[in-house]
Amino acid sequence: MASAFSRTTTIAGASSGLAGALPVPKTFLSGTISRLPSASSARAGAICWSATGRFTRQNGAHGFRTGTGDEAMSAIGRRLVSVLKELRNAATARLEVLAGTGEGQTIFCCNVCGRMAKVDKTRLTREEPSCRCGSSVRLRAIVHLLTMGLFGRSLAIRDIPERHDIVGIDMSGAAIYAGRLARRLGYTNTYLHREPRLDITAPGAEWLSRCDFVISSDVFEHVAPPVSVAFDNVLRLLKPGGLLVLTVPWAKDGETIEHFLELADYRLERRGADRVLVGRAPDGRIREYGNLIFHGGEGETLEMRVFSESGILGELARAGFGDIRIHAEPCEEFGILWKQPWSLPITARRPPA
């Protein structure tokens, strides 16, 4: 029996009642059911109706699969409908469902691990983990924009069709999504210092014009100057029409600030408990820099620059990218909300041949 909905719809319950409840599709009236939820247990978690005709409840709850059932099952289905309606009608307050806009807690489906997550909205920030798997808004936005760019709709990783002919690479991508993407797509996670190795300032010929997509998340702020070389090379990795999903920290106003633009060769050295950057300027003088900023570690995570919005958009356009977009729009279903107008994710494409 065909599903009544074209996409996943979440109906979330709580002790105060059922919030955001949607009419139960008629297809609930036949099929097989593993266990009928009581009113109290139905309130314990979220209930989902998926486009595949599968009725489930996250976090160890009940399941109901539609299909051609006998008449006896219809009575059970009608009882289930009745329970859900009672919960909905008993509600005295609405939960924030699918990352609603009010204060308090929010419920969303993590598009990385597929679990339902319930968190305070204050935790929906760019970097703070807001799901048990460790995903943040930034990481979920990468999956959202990748699937939108490849398939025209936002998908959780588990719902991505197996298409290993769609080839793409990531630059030190997060482990929590890298393995999952590799099982669905022709995805390769690359590294600077180990195999599979990719140096974006000098990529090997085996990577060029190979990719349907490239993901680079918070990498380009660490690339040695001039960063324009990295933008040129990421375009070269893509096939015509290929997609770039890019995140970097960037400021809304001003110009890109390069910390060490005048240095040619440089190295990191210890000065007691501190680390300094030692390099040679174009005039031959040796320069030292202290008060260095590292992101999540040392070495290649040294912050080389702070991008500005105009600076990063200008680099993409100069390198030859088209369809350049900054994405401030939310995807509430997957817990993606942006509370500030800076450091937003960007997509761009290599122009078609």
Secondary structure, DSSP 8 states (H G I E B T S, - for coil): ---S-SS-EEEEEETTEEES-----GGGGSEEES----HHHHTTSEEEE-TTSEEEETTT--EEEESS--HHHHHHHHHHHHHHHHHHHH-SS---BSS-SSSSEEEEE-TTT--EEEEEGGG-SSSS--STT---HHHHHHHHHHHHHHHSS---GGGS--EEEEEEEEES--HHHHHHHHTTEEEEEEBSSSSSB--TTS--GGGTT-EEEEEEES-GGGS-S-THHHHHHHHHHEEEEEEEEEE--EESSS--EESSTT-SSEEEEEETTEEEEEEE-TTS-EEEE-S--BSSSSGGGB--EEEEHHHHHHHHHHHT-EEEEE----BGGGTB---SSSS--EEEE----
